[in-house]
Amino acid sequence: MNNSYMTQVYRRELVEDLLALSPTYTCRGNGFSSGVPAPSAAFLLEAREPVIREAVRLAISSTGYLGYSVEARFNGGERYVLRPVFTFGHLSPPSLLAEYQQVLRRIGIETSMVFNGRFEKKGFLRSKSWRTLEALEKLGGFIPGVKIGSGNFRGVERNHMLDALLMAYRNGSYSFNSRWEAAEAIRSRIYSLRNLRSRFKPSADSSAFPPHQEG
């Protein structure tokens, strides 16, 4: 791993304390075979919309991801199309994902389940729809200051990525001659947004965004 830190603690008592605080938490293994019930979001299904909106905004800021893919429009690959990618609830059991789906649908976000081959009976929700981004914008976006944690845009605020993708969509500029051209277009938009906002609210971490190169 580059530019990151890892802390490892080998102490049984610490694990016991963590499990006591959150008995349904698991990051390894398959399913919940220990007899501990899987976590549930069913309580949100009966909640009022303002509560759902705030709960979802908090949840996606914690375990959500926003990025994009560049896909060939034609078999020959003559043009490439930018598509948003929103994921949520990684390594969740099917029952929890089904509840999440219903909750997200209440605020206009349609998703599909995707399962990870490495972890049986665990997966995440995914959407590649521009309508999802519009719903996220209506929600208020992510909590301010939450940043992308990995990849080429590590350190960039998720809200900057959201705004840059929506800008491309609304301007009709989401079709490109190459994958590189698409990536540079998004990078340029994020850079412009970041510079514009920094004039009104100075950033505490000016080195978080990779240097922009013209041309």
C-alpha positions as CSV (number, residue, x, y, z in Angstrom):
1,M,0.0,0.0,0.0
2,N,1.2,3.5,-0.9
3,N,0.9,6.6,1.3
4,S,-1.1,4.7,4.0
5,Y,-0.7,3.4,7.5
6,M,-1.7,0.1,9.0
7,T,-2.0,-0.7,12.7
8,Q,-2.0,-4.3,13.9
9,V,-2.9,-5.2,17.5
10,Y,-2.6,-8.9,18.6
11,R,-4.7,-8.9,21.8
12,R,-7.6,-11.1,22.5
13,E,-9.1,-8.7,25.1
14,L,-9.3,-6.0,22.5
15,V,-11.3,-8.2,20.2
16,E,-13.6,-9.2,23.0
17,D,-14.2,-5.5,23.9
18,L,-15.0,-4.7,20.2
19,L,-17.4,-7.6,19.9
20,A,-19.2,-6.6,23.1
21,L,-19.7,-3.1,21.7
22,S,-20.8,-4.3,18.2
23,P,-21.8,-8.0,18.4
24,T,-23.0,-8.1,14.7
25,Y,-19.8,-6.8,13.3
26,T,-17.8,-9.1,11.1
27,C,-15.1,-8.5,8.4
28,R,-14.2,-12.1,7.6
29,G,-15.7,-15.5,7.3
30,N,-18.9,-16.4,5.5
31,G,-22.3,-15.2,6.7
32,F,-23.2,-15.2,10.3
33,S,-22.8,-18.9,11.2
34,S,-22.0,-18.2,14.8
35,G,-25.6,-17.8,15.7
36,V,-25.4,-14.0,16.0
37,P,-28.2,-12.4,13.9
38,A,-27.2,-10.4,10.9
39,P,-27.5,-6.6,11.2
40,S,-30.7,-5.1,10.0
41,A,-31.9,-1.8,8.5
42,A,-35.6,-2.7,8.8
43,F,-36.2,0.0,11.3
44,L,-35.7,2.6,8.5
45,L,-38.4,1.1,6.4
46,E,-41.1,2.7,8.7
47,A,-39.2,5.9,9.3
48,R,-40.3,9.3,8.0
49,E,-38.5,10.6,4.8
50,P,-36.5,13.3,6.6
51,V,-35.1,10.6,8.9
52,I,-34.3,8.3,6.0
53,R,-32.5,11.0,4.1
54,E,-30.3,11.9,7.0
55,A,-29.6,8.2,7.8
56,V,-28.7,7.5,4.2
57,R,-26.5,10.5,3.9
58,L,-24.6,9.4,7.0
59,A,-24.4,5.8,5.8
60,I,-23.1,6.6,2.3
61,S,-20.5,9.0,3.7
62,S,-19.2,6.1,5.8
63,T,-19.5,3.0,3.5
64,G,-20.4,4.5,0.1
65,Y,-18.2,4.9,-2.9
66,L,-18.6,7.2,-5.9
67,G,-16.5,7.0,-9.1
68,Y,-16.9,6.4,-12.8
69,S,-16.2,3.9,-15.5
70,V,-15.4,4.5,-19.2
71,E,-17.0,2.1,-21.6
72,A,-16.8,1.6,-25.3
73,R,-20.1,2.8,-26.9
74,F,-19.6,0.6,-30.0
75,N,-18.0,-2.8,-30.5
76,G,-15.2,-1.1,-32.4
77,G,-14.5,1.2,-29.5
78,E,-14.5,4.3,-31.6
79,R,-16.2,6.4,-28.9
80,Y,-16.1,6.0,-25.1
81,V,-18.9,6.9,-22.8
82,L,-18.5,8.1,-19.2
83,R,-20.8,6.3,-16.7
84,P,-21.1,7.0,-13.0
85,V,-20.5,4.2,-10.5
86,F,-22.1,4.4,-7.0
87,T,-21.7,1.5,-4.5
88,F,-22.9,1.0,-1.0
89,G,-22.8,-1.6,1.8
90,H,-19.8,-3.6,0.9
91,L,-19.5,-7.1,2.5
92,S,-23.1,-7.0,3.7
93,P,-25.3,-10.1,3.8
94,P,-28.2,-10.5,1.3
95,S,-30.9,-9.7,3.9
96,L,-29.3,-6.4,4.8
97,L,-28.7,-5.5,1.2
98,A,-32.4,-6.2,0.4
99,E,-33.4,-3.8,3.2
100,Y,-30.9,-1.2,2.0
101,Q,-32.4,-1.4,-1.5
102,Q,-35.8,-0.6,-0.2
103,V,-34.6,2.3,1.9
104,L,-32.6,3.8,-1.1
105,R,-35.7,3.3,-3.3
106,R,-37.6,5.5,-1.0
107,I,-35.4,8.5,-1.9
108,G,-35.2,7.7,-5.7
109,I,-32.1,5.5,-5.9
110,E,-32.4,2.2,-7.7
111,T,-29.6,-0.4,-7.2
112,S,-28.7,-3.9,-8.0
113,M,-26.9,-6.5,-5.8
114,V,-23.4,-7.6,-6.6
115,F,-21.7,-10.4,-4.7
116,N,-18.0,-10.8,-4.0
117,G,-16.6,-14.2,-5.0
118,R,-14.1,-14.0,-2.2
119,F,-16.8,-13.8,0.5
120,E,-19.7,-16.2,0.3
121,K,-23.1,-14.6,0.9
122,K,-21.7,-11.1,1.1
123,G,-21.9,-8.3,-1.4
124,F,-22.8,-4.7,-2.1
125,L,-25.3,-2.5,-3.9
126,R,-24.4,-0.8,-7.2
127,S,-25.9,1.8,-9.5
128,K,-24.6,3.2,-12.8
129,S,-27.5,5.6,-13.4
130,W,-27.2,9.4,-13.7
131,R,-30.5,9.6,-11.9
132,T,-28.7,8.2,-8.8
133,L,-26.3,11.1,-8.9
134,E,-29.2,13.5,-9.2
135,A,-30.8,11.8,-6.2
136,L,-27.6,12.1,-4.2
137,E,-27.4,15.8,-5.1
138,K,-31.0,16.3,-3.9
139,L,-30.0,14.5,-0.7
140,G,-27.3,17.1,0.0
141,G,-24.4,15.0,-1.2
142,F,-22.0,13.4,1.1
143,I,-21.1,14.9,4.5
144,P,-18.7,17.8,3.7
145,G,-15.0,16.8,4.0
146,V,-15.5,13.1,3.3
147,K,-12.8,12.1,0.8
148,I,-12.1,9.3,-1.6
149,G,-9.8,6.8,0.1
150,S,-8.1,5.0,-2.8
151,G,-7.3,5.1,-6.5
152,N,-6.2,8.0,-8.7
153,F,-8.5,10.5,-6.9
154,R,-7.5,9.5,-3.4
155,G,-7.8,12.6,-1.2
156,V,-10.4,14.3,-3.3
157,E,-13.7,15.2,-1.6
158,R,-16.5,12.9,-2.7
159,N,-18.7,15.9,-3.2
160,H,-16.2,17.3,-5.8
161,M,-16.4,14.0,-7.7
162,L,-20.3,14.2,-7.5
163,D,-20.3,17.8,-8.8
164,A,-17.8,17.0,-11.6
165,L,-19.7,14.0,-12.9
166,L,-23.0,15.9,-12.8
167,M,-21.4,18.8,-14.7
168,A,-20.2,16.5,-17.4
169,Y,-23.7,14.9,-17.7
170,R,-25.6,18.2,-17.8
171,N,-23.2,19.7,-20.3
172,G,-23.6,16.7,-22.5
173,S,-19.9,16.1,-22.4
174,Y,-19.7,12.5,-21.5
175,S,-18.6,10.9,-24.8
176,F,-14.9,10.8,-25.6
177,N,-12.4,9.6,-28.1
178,S,-10.4,7.7,-25.6
179,R,-10.4,6.5,-21.9
180,W,-7.5,8.9,-21.2
181,E,-9.5,11.8,-22.6
182,A,-12.4,11.0,-20.3
183,A,-10.2,10.7,-17.2
184,E,-8.5,14.0,-18.0
185,A,-11.9,15.7,-18.4
186,I,-13.0,14.6,-15.0
187,R,-9.7,15.5,-13.4
188,S,-9.9,19.0,-15.0
189,R,-13.4,19.6,-13.7
190,I,-12.5,18.5,-10.2
191,Y,-9.4,20.7,-10.2
192,S,-11.5,23.7,-11.3
193,L,-14.2,23.1,-8.7
194,R,-11.6,22.7,-6.0
195,N,-9.9,25.9,-6.9
196,L,-13.2,27.8,-7.1
197,R,-14.3,26.6,-3.7
198,S,-10.9,27.2,-2.1
199,R,-11.3,30.9,-2.8
200,F,-14.2,31.1,-0.4
201,K,-13.2,28.4,2.0
202,P,-9.4,27.7,2.3
203,S,-8.6,24.0,2.5
204,A,-6.7,22.7,5.5
205,D,-5.1,20.1,3.3
206,S,-3.8,21.7,0.1
207,S,-1.7,18.7,-0.8
208,A,-4.5,16.2,-0.9
209,F,-5.3,16.6,-4.6
210,P,-2.7,15.4,-7.1
211,P,-1.0,18.2,-9.2
212,H,-2.9,19.2,-12.3
213,Q,-1.1,19.1,-15.6
214,E,-2.1,21.1,-18.6
215,G,-2.2,19.7,-22.1
